Amino acid sequence: MLISPNFAHRLERYWPEPLRFDPERFSPQAVTEHHPFAEFPFSLGPRICIGMQFPLYEARQVLGMLLRRFEVCAADDRPLGVRASGTLRPDGKLQLQFRPRQVE
């Protein structure tokens, strides 16, 4: 038996419009309304990743520092596809532009 997070994280029964980017899905209030096993990026049960909290903490810090200083935009208007290979990856080159934010 294989449980695929890629498939499970796209079930419309748990995630309305699963392919739409929506950070609010993970707000504290929204998380309490989810099924407890609707999301499992670090696995579950006895084989759960022992370091799962560290990358989440680190990513929040780095993302906060970047977004405070830069606006992130796609370099072009082409649609972005994904491919699954252990984790999801862009199906081609992902080109982003970081534009400095105006200091107020």
C-alpha positions, 0 to 999 in steps of 0.5 A: 500500500502506498499513500501519496501526499501529492494525491491526498493534498489535492482531494477536493473533498478536503481542499476546495480548489486544491490547485489554487495558491491560498496561504489562508488554508493554513491559518490557525482557524482553518487548520482546526477545521481540517480533517486531522489527516487531510495534510501530512507533508512530514508523514504520520505515525511512528515514522514521522520526521523527527526534524519536522519543526526545524524546517518550518521554523527556518522557512518562516524566518527566511520567507519573512526576511525576504518578503519584507524586503522584496516583492516576488514576481514571475519573470514571464506570463507562461503557465507553470506546470508541475511534475512529481518525483518524490516531491513536486517540482516545476516542469521547466525552469522557474524564473522569478524576479525579486523587486526591492520594496519601497521603504516607507 
